[in-house]
């Protein structure tokens, strides 16, 4: 036992295991890594939502045709809705044009007008008839022609074509601000981690000041001493980074599962209602974006790198001030 203790002291060099304990620093680094994982998940999630929402909103056009079933203004060419549909179907930028049926339109308006269960409420109780609505999906990479609204209005006066590009731009601006906030949070976490490691390293330097002054006076160079501290700090930061990353995984699985309805269509929600533990875990893992799975394992090495660089800089700066 005495021989083993002697080997550990010699391996430790400056007895840094006593000067820099293996509890406080790893715990603080684990907390910083946990927060970094959450910020990283927010950045990745905002990016994916921006791609999905902006692409979906930018490719959809909503056309409202007042009194669409009427053909009184040009009965020889069909109803107003039919004339609008003919123009939309012939446009090369239009992938599909689908009239919204009255039942679906009433269901969409039910939260504001009521469902018709009470007298005087619901879409059917309106004094003015509801317009016919056409949902237009544009071809990928194409936008609606600039004169489309004028042509539709000429075929059926009063027709309105609402572009969703404004909503797309707002969604992109929102998700960009969320990404910026997540990036700022990562920078703050990294800054706090640097401060924590520097403080712990300085505490170790103060605790071993006498021994450091002796070996430094005997000819030990700055690189040797800084390397000892950096090695110890790297091990502690790496262990804390691994612990923080592992602890963040269950919360990230839950968040990705809760966010699945926002990132997937109705067809992509299959399996979420199954509460069996194995299925729940498998579906939750599937919901985690691939970029997040790639980035998470990089957090512990990044924490170790921050620990090594901070310890090197702190020790070398401290050594330069020695008499």
C-alpha positions as CSV (number, residue, x, y, z in Angstrom):
1,X,0.0,0.0,0.0
2,X,2.8,2.4,0.8
3,X,4.5,1.5,-2.4
4,X,1.3,2.2,-4.4
5,X,0.8,5.5,-2.7
6,X,4.4,6.5,-3.5
7,X,3.8,5.7,-7.2
8,X,0.6,7.8,-7.3
9,X,2.5,10.8,-5.8
10,X,5.3,10.4,-8.3
11,X,2.8,10.1,-11.1
12,X,1.0,13.2,-9.9
13,X,4.2,15.2,-9.7
14,X,3.0,18.2,-7.8
15,X,0.4,16.4,-5.7
16,X,-2.4,18.1,-7.6
17,X,-4.9,15.5,-6.6
18,X,-5.0,17.2,-3.2
19,X,-4.7,20.8,-4.5
20,X,-7.4,20.3,-7.2
21,X,-10.1,18.0,-5.9
22,X,-12.1,15.8,-8.2
23,X,-15.6,16.9,-7.1
24,X,-16.2,20.7,-7.4
25,X,-14.6,21.3,-10.8
26,X,-16.2,18.3,-12.6
27,X,-19.6,19.2,-11.1
28,X,-19.3,22.8,-12.3
29,X,-18.2,21.7,-15.8
30,X,-21.0,19.2,-15.9
31,X,-23.5,22.0,-15.2
32,X,-22.0,24.1,-18.0
33,X,-22.0,21.2,-20.4
34,X,-25.7,20.5,-19.5
35,X,-26.6,24.1,-20.3
36,X,-24.5,24.0,-23.5
37,X,-26.4,20.9,-24.7
38,X,-29.7,22.7,-24.1
39,X,-28.5,25.7,-26.0
40,X,-27.2,23.6,-28.8
41,X,-30.5,21.7,-29.0
42,X,-32.3,25.1,-29.3
43,X,-30.1,26.2,-32.1
44,X,-30.5,23.0,-34.0
45,X,-34.2,22.9,-33.5
46,X,-34.7,26.5,-34.6
47,X,-32.7,25.9,-37.7
48,X,-34.8,22.8,-38.7
49,X,-38.0,24.6,-37.9
50,X,-36.9,27.5,-40.0
51,X,-36.2,25.3,-43.0
52,X,-39.5,23.4,-42.7
53,X,-41.8,26.4,-42.0
54,X,-40.2,28.8,-44.4
55,X,-40.3,26.2,-47.2
56,X,-43.9,25.3,-46.5
57,X,-45.2,28.9,-46.2
58,X,-43.3,30.2,-49.2
59,X,-44.7,27.5,-51.5
60,X,-48.4,28.1,-50.6
61,X,-50.8,30.7,-52.0
62,X,-54.3,31.3,-50.7
63,X,-56.9,32.5,-53.2
64,X,-60.3,33.8,-52.1
65,X,-63.1,34.0,-54.6
66,X,-66.2,35.9,-53.4
67,X,-69.4,34.3,-54.5
68,X,-67.4,31.6,-56.2
69,X,-70.5,29.4,-57.1
70,X,-72.1,32.3,-59.1
71,X,-71.6,32.8,-62.8
72,X,-73.8,35.8,-63.3
73,X,-71.1,38.1,-64.5
74,X,-70.0,35.6,-67.3
75,X,-72.4,32.6,-67.4
76,X,-71.0,31.3,-70.7
77,X,-67.6,30.6,-69.2
78,X,-68.7,28.8,-66.0
79,X,-68.8,29.9,-62.4
80,X,-66.3,32.4,-61.0
81,X,-64.5,29.6,-59.1
82,X,-64.2,27.5,-62.3
83,X,-62.6,30.4,-64.2
84,X,-60.1,31.0,-61.4
85,X,-59.3,27.2,-61.3
86,X,-58.7,27.3,-65.1
87,X,-56.2,30.1,-64.8
88,X,-54.4,28.4,-61.8
89,X,-54.3,25.0,-63.5
90,X,-52.7,26.5,-66.7
91,X,-50.0,28.4,-64.8
92,X,-46.6,26.6,-65.0
93,X,-45.6,27.7,-61.5
94,X,-48.6,26.0,-59.9
95,X,-48.1,22.4,-58.8
96,X,-51.6,21.9,-57.4
97,X,-54.7,24.0,-56.8
98,X,-57.3,22.5,-54.4
99,X,-60.6,24.2,-53.5
100,X,-61.3,24.0,-49.8
101,X,-64.8,22.4,-49.3
102,X,-67.4,24.2,-47.2
103,X,-67.3,21.7,-44.3
104,X,-63.5,22.2,-43.9
105,X,-63.8,25.9,-44.1
106,X,-66.6,25.9,-41.5
107,X,-64.3,23.8,-39.2
108,X,-61.5,26.2,-39.6
109,X,-63.7,29.1,-38.7
110,X,-65.3,27.3,-35.8
111,X,-62.9,28.6,-33.1
112,X,-64.0,32.2,-34.0
113,X,-67.6,31.8,-35.2
114,X,-68.7,28.7,-33.3
115,X,-69.6,25.2,-34.6
116,X,-73.2,25.9,-35.3
117,X,-74.5,23.9,-32.3
118,X,-76.1,27.1,-30.9
119,X,-78.7,29.1,-32.9
120,X,-77.2,32.2,-34.4
121,X,-73.6,31.0,-34.3
122,X,-71.4,29.3,-36.8
123,X,-70.4,29.9,-40.4
124,X,-73.9,29.2,-41.7
125,X,-75.3,32.1,-39.6
126,X,-73.3,34.8,-41.4
127,X,-75.3,37.4,-43.2
128,X,-72.7,37.4,-46.0
129,X,-71.8,34.1,-47.8
130,X,-68.4,32.7,-47.3
131,X,-66.0,33.1,-50.2
132,X,-64.7,30.1,-52.0
133,X,-61.1,29.4,-51.0
134,X,-58.5,27.7,-53.1
135,X,-55.2,26.4,-51.7
136,X,-52.5,26.7,-54.2
137,X,-49.1,24.9,-53.9
138,X,-46.3,26.2,-56.0
139,X,-43.6,24.2,-57.6
140,X,-40.3,23.9,-55.6
141,X,-38.0,26.8,-56.5
142,X,-40.7,28.8,-58.3
143,X,-42.8,31.8,-57.1
144,X,-46.1,33.1,-58.1
145,X,-46.1,35.3,-61.2
146,X,-46.4,39.0,-60.5
147,X,-49.5,39.4,-62.7
148,X,-51.3,36.4,-61.3
149,X,-53.5,38.5,-59.0
150,X,-54.5,40.8,-61.9
151,X,-55.4,37.9,-64.1
152,X,-57.5,36.3,-61.4
153,X,-59.3,39.6,-60.7
154,X,-60.0,40.0,-64.4
155,X,-61.5,36.5,-64.6
156,X,-63.5,36.9,-61.3
157,X,-63.6,40.5,-60.0
158,X,-62.9,40.8,-56.3
159,X,-60.7,37.7,-56.2
160,X,-57.8,38.0,-53.7
161,X,-54.5,36.1,-53.9
162,X,-52.7,36.1,-50.5
163,X,-49.0,35.4,-50.7
164,X,-47.6,33.6,-47.6
165,X,-44.1,35.0,-48.2
166,X,-44.6,37.6,-45.5
167,X,-45.3,34.9,-43.0
168,X,-42.3,33.0,-44.2
169,X,-40.1,36.0,-43.7
170,X,-41.4,36.5,-40.2
171,X,-40.8,32.9,-39.4
172,X,-37.3,33.1,-40.7
173,X,-36.6,36.3,-38.7
174,X,-38.0,34.6,-35.5
175,X,-36.0,31.4,-35.9
176,X,-32.9,33.5,-36.8
177,X,-33.3,35.4,-33.5
178,X,-33.7,32.2,-31.6
179,X,-30.5,30.8,-33.2
180,X,-28.7,34.0,-32.2
181,X,-29.9,33.7,-28.6
182,X,-28.8,30.1,-28.5
183,X,-25.4,31.1,-29.9
184,X,-25.1,33.8,-27.3
185,X,-26.0,31.3,-24.6
186,X,-23.2,29.0,-25.8
187,X,-20.7,31.9,-25.7
188,X,-21.8,32.8,-22.2
189,X,-21.5,29.1,-21.0
190,X,-18.1,28.9,-22.6
191,X,-17.0,32.1,-20.8
192,X,-18.3,30.9,-17.5
193,X,-16.5,27.6,-18.0
194,X,-13.2,29.4,-18.7
195,X,-13.7,31.5,-15.5
196,X,-14.5,28.4,-13.4
197,X,-11.4,26.5,-14.7
198,X,-9.2,29.6,-14.2
199,X,-10.4,30.0,-10.7
200,X,-9.8,26.3,-9.9
201,X,-6.4,26.5,-11.4
202,X,-5.4,29.6,-9.4
203,X,-6.6,27.9,-6.2
204,X,-4.4,24.9,-7.1
205,X,-1.4,27.2,-7.7
206,X,-1.9,28.9,-4.4
207,X,-2.2,25.6,-2.6
208,X,1.0,24.3,-4.1
209,X,2.9,27.7,-4.3
210,X,5.8,26.6,-2.1
211,X,6.4,23.4,-4.0
212,X,6.1,25.2,-7.3
213,X,8.6,27.9,-6.2
214,X,11.1,25.2,-5.1
215,X,11.0,23.1,-8.4
216,X,10.9,26.3,-10.5
217,X,14.0,27.5,-8.7
218,X,15.7,24.1,-9.3
219,X,15.2,24.6,-13.0
220,X,11.8,23.2,-13.9
221,X,10.5,25.2,-16.9
222,X,7.1,26.8,-17.3
223,X,6.0,24.1,-19.8
224,X,6.5,21.3,-17.3
225,X,4.5,23.0,-14.5
226,X,1.8,24.2,-16.9
227,X,1.6,20.7,-18.4
228,X,1.0,19.1,-15.0
229,X,-1.8,21.5,-14.2
230,X,-3.3,21.3,-17.7
231,X,-3.3,17.5,-17.6
232,X,-5.1,17.4,-14.3
233,X,-7.6,20.0,-15.4
234,X,-8.2,18.2,-18.7
235,X,-9.1,15.0,-16.9
236,X,-11.5,16.8,-14.5
237,X,-13.1,18.8,-17.3
238,X,-13.5,15.8,-19.5
239,X,-15.2,13.8,-16.8
240,X,-17.5,16.7,-16.0
241,X,-18.3,17.1,-19.8
242,X,-19.2,13.5,-20.1
243,X,-21.4,13.6,-17.0
244,X,-23.2,16.8,-18.2
245,X,-23.8,15.4,-21.7
246,X,-25.2,12.1,-20.4
247,X,-27.5,13.9,-18.0
248,X,-28.8,16.1,-20.8
249,X,-29.9,13.2,-23.0
250,X,-33.1,12.3,-21.2
251,X,-34.3,15.9,-21.2
252,X,-33.4,16.3,-24.9
253,X,-35.3,13.1,-25.7
254,X,-38.4,14.5,-23.9
255,X,-38.1,17.9,-25.6
256,X,-37.7,16.4,-29.1
257,X,-40.7,14.2,-28.5
258,X,-42.8,17.2,-27.4
259,X,-41.6,19.2,-30.4
260,X,-42.4,16.5,-32.9
261,X,-45.8,17.9,-33.9
262,X,-44.1,21.1,-34.9
263,X,-41.5,19.5,-37.0
264,X,-43.4,16.6,-38.6
265,X,-46.7,16.3,-40.5
266,X,-49.6,14.1,-39.4
267,X,-48.0,11.1,-41.1
268,X,-44.8,11.6,-39.1
269,X,-46.5,11.4,-35.7
270,X,-47.2,7.6,-35.8
271,X,-45.9,5.9,-32.7
272,X,-46.0,8.9,-30.4
273,X,-49.2,7.7,-28.7
274,X,-47.6,4.3,-27.7
275,X,-46.7,4.5,-24.0
276,X,-44.8,1.2,-23.8
277,X,-41.3,2.0,-22.4
278,X,-39.3,0.4,-25.3
279,X,-41.5,2.0,-28.0
280,X,-41.5,5.4,-26.2
281,X,-37.7,5.3,-26.0
282,X,-37.2,4.2,-29.6
283,X,-39.6,6.9,-30.9
284,X,-38.0,9.6,-28.8
285,X,-34.6,8.7,-30.1
286,X,-35.9,8.8,-33.6
287,X,-37.1,12.4,-33.1
288,X,-33.7,13.7,-32.1
289,X,-32.3,15.5,-35.2
290,X,-29.1,14.0,-36.7
291,X,-27.1,17.2,-36.3
292,X,-27.8,17.1,-32.6
293,X,-26.6,13.5,-32.3
294,X,-23.4,14.5,-34.1
295,X,-22.8,17.6,-32.0
296,X,-23.5,16.1,-28.5
297,X,-20.4,13.8,-28.5
298,X,-18.3,16.8,-29.3
299,X,-19.2,18.6,-26.0
300,X,-16.9,16.6,-23.6
301,X,-13.8,17.0,-25.9
302,X,-14.6,20.7,-26.2
303,X,-14.9,21.0,-22.4
304,X,-11.5,19.2,-22.1
305,X,-9.9,21.5,-24.7
306,X,-11.2,24.6,-22.8
307,X,-9.8,23.2,-19.6
308,X,-6.4,22.5,-21.1
309,X,-6.1,25.9,-22.8
310,X,-7.3,27.8,-19.8
311,X,-5.0,26.0,-17.4
312,X,-2.0,26.5,-19.7
313,X,-2.7,30.2,-20.0
314,X,-3.4,30.7,-16.3
315,X,-0.3,28.8,-15.0
316,X,2.1,30.5,-17.5
317,X,0.7,33.9,-16.6
318,X,1.1,33.1,-12.9
319,X,4.6,31.8,-13.3
320,X,5.7,35.0,-15.1
321,X,4.9,36.9,-12.0
322,X,7.1,34.9,-9.7
323,X,10.2,36.7,-8.5
